[in-house]
Amino acid sequence: MVMKRAGEPVRMAFLLVPQFSMMAFSAALEPLRSANRLAERRLFEWQLVSPDGQPVAASNGISIAAHAAIAQLDRTDMLAVCGGIEPGARGQKFHHHLRRLARHGAMIGALSTGSFILAEAGLLANRRCTVHWEYAELFRARYPTLRISQDLYVVDRDVFTCSGGTAALDLMLHFIGEVSGPQLAMSVAEQFIHPLIRRQEDQQRAQMHARYGIASPKLAQIIRLMEGALDEPLNVQAIADKVAISARQVERLFRKQLEISPRAFYLRLRLDKARTLLRHTLSPVRSVALECGFNSTSHFCHAYKRVFGLAPTLERQRLPEQRLPVDTATAAGAQAGRSA
């Protein structure tokens, strides 16, 4: 439940960390503004805080001025940690302030990779949580005892987490509904041309057929098997046995609908996971290789360079702003198939 005082607006704070997601931040803040306007009274008030009170640059390069440092934030009803492309908060020392605010009754939450910060602060113990799908495997590896889901957002008692992007809009519509009822929440949604308010248990990613542009339920089932076995890859015959078709039929499905071999497609899924681990963990290259199903480090390095154009060790040396966004497995997987 939203923490609020009778007759008073809900006090909301947004903690902006370097490289935060402007999309998630805007999708969380703007519904509050719209709710106030449509209700013709202050249902919510907010302030922006940063680790040191200085302006913070978002991942798109735009700097946002903060009202105060988090150490100066005395009381708030809710606080959302706005994460971004780099999970965690390297070199930042504000976890104790999050715990302090939680002890004083604030509802603490996170947008996108802000869930990593809440985990580091010890605020996700014995609670369900979520994080952006791109970082889910990394989150599980780093915090194996935490209960992560792939829901759009999760509200578990006095802690909330959100996968980011436009899911932040649905999260805030949920809170607006709690504060002032579903009719206002729907009116705010319509202001943003968002006619369907998604529930927290809705999934982050599109259905398999939409994500890959495929029509075959069998092919979708095969890809789900592949995504669930990246550390111990299955061979084509084992996959065929699990979905009750022949290995030749598996080959035909991939060639016909994705124009790629199942082996090359599977390889790209594993390499995409490896790229995330290389960018956001300090695990040795050999450990990354093993976690992505490569028994040989040299084989892993060769495959990585062939697909991404650089060695795994060089991937870590690139600055965040020099890194290209992760492509979909399908598009770049075709390239892997041509070069395999």
C-alpha positions as CSV (number, residue, x, y, z in Angstrom):
1,M,0.0,0.0,0.0
2,V,1.1,3.6,-0.7
3,M,2.3,5.3,2.4
4,K,0.3,8.5,2.9
5,R,-1.1,10.9,5.5
6,A,-4.8,11.7,5.7
7,G,-5.5,14.8,3.6
8,E,-1.9,15.3,2.6
9,P,-0.2,14.7,-0.8
10,V,1.9,11.6,-1.1
11,R,5.6,12.7,-0.9
12,M,7.6,11.0,-3.6
13,A,11.4,11.1,-4.1
14,F,13.4,10.0,-7.1
15,L,17.0,9.0,-6.6
16,L,18.8,9.6,-9.8
17,V,22.0,7.5,-10.2
18,P,24.5,8.1,-13.1
19,Q,23.4,6.8,-16.4
20,F,19.8,6.4,-15.2
21,S,17.1,5.6,-17.8
22,M,15.3,8.8,-18.9
23,M,12.5,6.7,-20.3
24,A,11.7,5.0,-17.0
25,F,12.1,8.2,-15.0
26,S,9.7,10.2,-17.2
27,A,7.2,7.3,-17.4
28,A,7.1,7.3,-13.6
29,L,7.1,11.1,-13.0
30,E,4.6,12.3,-15.7
31,P,1.6,10.2,-14.4
32,L,1.9,11.9,-11.0
33,R,1.8,15.4,-12.7
34,S,-1.2,14.3,-14.8
35,A,-3.0,12.9,-11.8
36,N,-2.6,16.2,-9.9
37,R,-3.9,18.2,-13.0
38,L,-6.9,15.9,-13.6
39,A,-7.8,15.8,-9.9
40,E,-7.4,19.6,-9.6
41,R,-5.5,19.1,-6.3
42,R,-2.1,17.9,-5.2
43,L,-2.3,14.2,-4.8
44,F,1.4,13.8,-5.2
45,E,4.4,16.0,-4.7
46,W,8.0,15.0,-5.6
47,Q,11.6,16.0,-5.4
48,L,14.7,14.7,-7.2
49,V,17.7,13.7,-5.2
50,S,21.1,12.5,-6.2
51,P,24.0,10.8,-4.4
52,D,25.8,14.1,-3.8
53,G,23.2,16.8,-4.7
54,Q,24.8,17.5,-8.0
55,P,23.1,17.2,-11.5
56,V,23.1,13.7,-12.8
57,A,23.5,12.7,-16.5
58,A,21.0,10.2,-17.9
59,S,22.1,7.4,-20.3
60,N,21.0,9.7,-23.2
61,G,23.5,12.4,-22.0
62,I,20.9,14.8,-20.7
63,S,21.7,16.1,-17.2
64,I,18.9,16.6,-14.7
65,A,19.4,19.0,-11.7
66,A,18.7,17.5,-8.2
67,H,16.9,19.3,-5.5
68,A,19.1,17.8,-2.8
69,A,21.5,15.1,-1.9
70,I,20.0,11.9,-0.5
71,A,21.7,12.5,2.8
72,Q,19.6,15.7,3.1
73,L,16.3,13.8,2.5
74,D,14.7,13.6,5.9
75,R,11.3,12.0,5.4
76,T,9.4,10.8,2.4
77,D,6.5,8.5,1.8
78,M,8.0,6.8,-1.2
79,L,11.4,6.7,-2.9
80,A,12.2,5.2,-6.3
81,V,15.8,4.5,-7.2
82,C,16.2,5.2,-10.9
83,G,18.7,2.8,-12.4
84,G,20.1,2.7,-15.9
85,I,22.3,0.9,-18.3
86,E,25.0,0.1,-15.7
87,P,23.5,-2.1,-12.9
88,G,24.5,-1.2,-9.4
89,A,26.1,2.0,-8.2
90,R,29.8,1.8,-8.5
91,G,31.7,4.0,-6.0
92,Q,28.4,5.3,-4.6
93,K,27.8,5.1,-0.8
94,F,24.2,5.8,-0.2
95,H,22.8,2.3,0.7
96,H,22.7,3.3,4.4
97,H,20.4,6.2,3.5
98,L,18.0,3.9,1.8
99,R,17.9,1.7,4.9
100,R,17.5,4.8,7.1
101,L,14.5,5.9,5.1
102,A,13.0,2.4,5.1
103,R,13.3,2.3,8.9
104,H,11.4,5.6,9.1
105,G,8.5,4.1,7.2
106,A,9.2,5.0,3.6
107,M,8.2,2.7,0.9
108,I,11.4,2.0,-1.1
109,G,11.4,1.0,-4.7
110,A,13.5,0.7,-7.9
111,L,13.1,1.3,-11.6
112,S,15.0,-0.8,-14.1
113,T,18.4,-1.8,-12.8
114,G,17.7,0.1,-9.6
115,S,16.8,-3.4,-8.2
116,F,20.5,-4.2,-8.0
117,I,21.0,-1.2,-5.7
118,L,18.1,-2.4,-3.4
119,A,19.6,-5.8,-3.4
120,E,23.0,-4.5,-2.3
121,A,21.3,-2.4,0.4
122,G,19.6,-5.6,1.8
123,L,16.1,-4.3,1.1
124,L,15.0,-7.2,-1.1
125,A,15.4,-10.0,1.4
126,N,12.3,-12.2,1.8
127,R,10.5,-10.2,-0.9
128,R,9.6,-10.8,-4.6
129,C,11.2,-8.5,-7.1
130,T,11.8,-7.9,-10.7
131,V,14.4,-6.3,-13.0
132,H,14.6,-5.5,-16.7
133,W,14.7,-8.7,-18.7
134,E,18.1,-8.0,-20.2
135,Y,19.7,-8.1,-16.7
136,A,17.6,-11.0,-15.2
137,E,20.3,-13.7,-15.7
138,L,22.9,-11.4,-14.2
139,F,20.7,-10.6,-11.3
140,R,20.1,-14.3,-10.6
141,A,23.8,-15.0,-10.7
142,R,24.7,-12.2,-8.4
143,Y,21.8,-12.7,-5.9
144,P,20.9,-16.4,-6.1
145,T,18.8,-16.3,-2.9
146,L,16.5,-13.5,-4.0
147,R,13.1,-14.2,-5.5
148,I,13.2,-12.6,-8.9
149,S,10.3,-12.7,-11.4
150,Q,9.8,-11.5,-14.9
151,D,6.7,-9.5,-14.0
152,L,6.3,-5.9,-15.3
153,Y,6.5,-4.7,-11.7
154,V,6.2,-6.1,-8.2
155,V,4.8,-4.5,-5.1
156,D,5.7,-6.6,-2.0
157,R,4.6,-4.9,1.2
158,D,6.8,-1.9,1.7
159,V,9.1,-2.5,-1.4
160,F,8.4,-2.1,-5.1
161,T,10.5,-2.9,-8.1
162,C,9.8,-2.2,-11.8
163,S,11.4,-3.6,-14.9
164,G,11.7,-0.1,-16.4
165,G,10.7,1.6,-19.6
166,T,6.9,2.0,-20.0
167,A,6.3,-0.5,-17.2
168,A,7.0,2.5,-14.9
169,L,3.8,4.1,-16.2
170,D,1.8,1.0,-15.3
171,L,3.4,1.0,-11.8
172,M,2.4,4.6,-11.2
173,L,-1.1,4.0,-12.5
174,H,-1.3,1.3,-9.9
175,F,-0.3,3.7,-7.1
176,I,-2.6,6.4,-8.5
177,G,-5.5,3.9,-8.3
178,E,-4.6,3.2,-4.7
179,V,-4.6,6.8,-3.8
180,S,-7.6,8.1,-5.7
181,G,-9.4,5.2,-7.3
182,P,-9.4,3.3,-10.6
183,Q,-11.3,6.0,-12.5
184,L,-8.6,8.6,-12.1
185,A,-5.9,6.0,-13.0
186,M,-7.8,5.2,-16.2
187,S,-8.1,9.0,-17.0
188,V,-4.4,9.4,-16.6
189,A,-3.7,6.4,-18.8
190,E,-5.9,7.9,-21.5
191,Q,-4.0,11.1,-21.3
192,F,-0.9,9.2,-22.3
193,I,-2.7,7.2,-25.1
194,H,-2.3,4.1,-22.9
195,P,-5.7,2.5,-23.1
196,L,-4.9,-0.8,-21.4
197,I,-3.4,-0.6,-17.9
198,R,-1.2,-3.6,-17.6
199,R,-1.2,-5.7,-14.4
200,Q,2.0,-6.4,-12.4
201,E,2.0,-10.0,-13.4
202,D,2.0,-9.3,-17.1
203,Q,5.2,-10.3,-18.8
204,Q,7.9,-7.9,-19.9
205,R,8.7,-9.4,-23.3
206,A,6.5,-9.9,-26.3
207,Q,5.2,-13.4,-26.9
208,M,7.7,-15.7,-28.7
209,H,5.8,-15.6,-32.0
210,A,5.8,-11.7,-32.0
211,R,9.4,-11.4,-30.8
212,Y,10.8,-13.5,-33.6
213,G,8.2,-13.2,-36.2
214,I,7.4,-16.9,-36.2
215,A,4.1,-18.8,-36.6
216,S,5.0,-22.2,-35.5
217,P,4.1,-23.2,-31.9
218,K,6.8,-25.9,-32.1
219,L,9.5,-23.5,-33.0
220,A,8.4,-21.2,-30.1
221,Q,8.7,-24.2,-27.8
222,I,12.1,-25.0,-29.1
223,I,13.4,-21.5,-28.5
224,R,12.0,-21.5,-25.0
225,L,14.0,-24.7,-24.4
226,M,17.1,-23.1,-25.8
227,E,16.7,-19.9,-23.6
228,G,16.3,-22.1,-20.5
229,A,19.5,-24.1,-21.2
230,L,22.2,-21.7,-22.1
231,D,24.8,-23.0,-19.6
232,E,24.4,-26.7,-20.7
233,P,23.3,-26.5,-24.4
234,L,21.2,-29.3,-25.8
235,N,22.0,-30.9,-29.1
236,V,19.5,-30.9,-31.9
237,Q,18.5,-34.5,-31.4
238,A,17.8,-33.9,-27.7
239,I,15.7,-30.8,-28.5
240,A,13.8,-32.8,-31.1
241,D,13.1,-35.5,-28.6
242,K,11.8,-33.0,-26.1
243,V,9.3,-31.5,-28.5
244,A,8.4,-34.8,-30.1
245,I,9.5,-34.1,-33.7
246,S,12.5,-35.3,-35.7
247,A,15.9,-33.5,-35.8
248,R,15.4,-32.9,-39.5
249,Q,12.1,-31.2,-38.8
250,V,13.9,-28.9,-36.2
251,E,16.4,-28.0,-38.9
252,R,13.6,-27.2,-41.4
253,L,11.6,-25.0,-39.0
254,F,14.6,-22.8,-38.4
255,R,15.6,-22.6,-42.0
256,K,12.1,-21.9,-43.2
257,Q,11.0,-19.3,-40.6
258,L,14.3,-17.8,-39.4
259,E,16.6,-18.5,-42.3
260,I,19.3,-19.8,-39.9
261,S,20.4,-23.1,-38.6
262,P,19.3,-24.1,-35.0
263,R,23.0,-24.4,-34.0
264,A,23.8,-20.9,-35.1
265,F,20.7,-19.4,-33.5
266,Y,21.5,-21.2,-30.2
267,L,25.1,-20.0,-30.4
268,R,23.9,-16.4,-30.7
269,L,21.6,-16.7,-27.6
270,R,24.6,-17.9,-25.6
271,L,26.9,-15.2,-26.9
272,D,24.3,-12.5,-26.1
273,K,24.3,-13.8,-22.5
274,A,28.1,-13.7,-22.5
275,R,28.2,-10.1,-23.6
276,T,25.9,-9.1,-20.8
277,L,28.1,-10.9,-18.3
278,L,31.3,-9.4,-19.7
279,R,29.9,-5.9,-19.6
280,H,28.4,-6.0,-16.1
281,T,30.4,-8.5,-14.0
282,L,34.0,-9.0,-13.1
283,S,33.8,-12.8,-13.7
284,P,36.9,-14.2,-15.4
285,V,36.5,-14.8,-19.1
286,R,36.8,-18.6,-18.5
287,S,33.9,-18.4,-16.0
288,V,31.8,-16.5,-18.4
289,A,32.5,-19.1,-21.1
290,L,31.5,-21.9,-18.8
291,E,28.3,-20.2,-17.7
292,C,27.3,-19.8,-21.4
293,G,28.0,-23.4,-22.3
294,F,31.6,-23.2,-23.7
295,N,34.0,-25.9,-22.4
296,S,36.9,-24.3,-24.2
297,T,37.9,-20.7,-23.6
298,S,39.6,-20.5,-26.9
299,H,36.5,-21.7,-28.7
300,F,34.4,-19.1,-26.8
301,C,36.8,-16.3,-27.7
302,H,36.9,-17.3,-31.4
303,A,33.1,-17.4,-31.6
304,Y,32.7,-14.1,-29.7
305,K,35.1,-12.3,-32.0
306,R,33.5,-13.8,-35.1
307,V,30.0,-12.5,-34.1
308,F,30.8,-9.2,-32.3
309,G,34.0,-8.2,-34.1
310,L,36.2,-8.0,-31.0
311,A,37.7,-10.3,-28.3
312,P,35.9,-10.8,-25.0
313,T,38.8,-9.1,-23.1
314,L,38.4,-6.0,-25.3
315,E,34.7,-5.9,-24.7
316,R,35.4,-4.9,-21.1
317,Q,37.8,-2.2,-22.1
318,R,35.2,-0.3,-24.1
319,L,33.6,2.7,-22.4
320,P,29.8,2.4,-21.7
321,E,29.0,5.1,-24.3
322,Q,31.0,3.3,-26.9
323,R,29.0,0.1,-26.6
324,L,26.4,-0.8,-29.1
325,P,23.0,-1.8,-27.8
326,V,22.2,-5.5,-27.7
327,D,20.7,-6.6,-31.0
328,T,17.9,-9.2,-31.1
329,A,19.0,-12.8,-31.4
330,T,17.1,-13.1,-34.6
331,A,18.6,-10.3,-36.6
332,A,22.2,-10.8,-35.6
333,G,21.7,-14.5,-35.4
334,A,21.3,-14.6,-39.1
335,Q,24.7,-13.0,-39.4
336,A,26.1,-15.7,-37.1
337,G,24.5,-18.3,-39.3
338,R,26.1,-16.9,-42.5
339,S,29.5,-16.9,-40.9
340,A,29.2,-20.2,-39.0
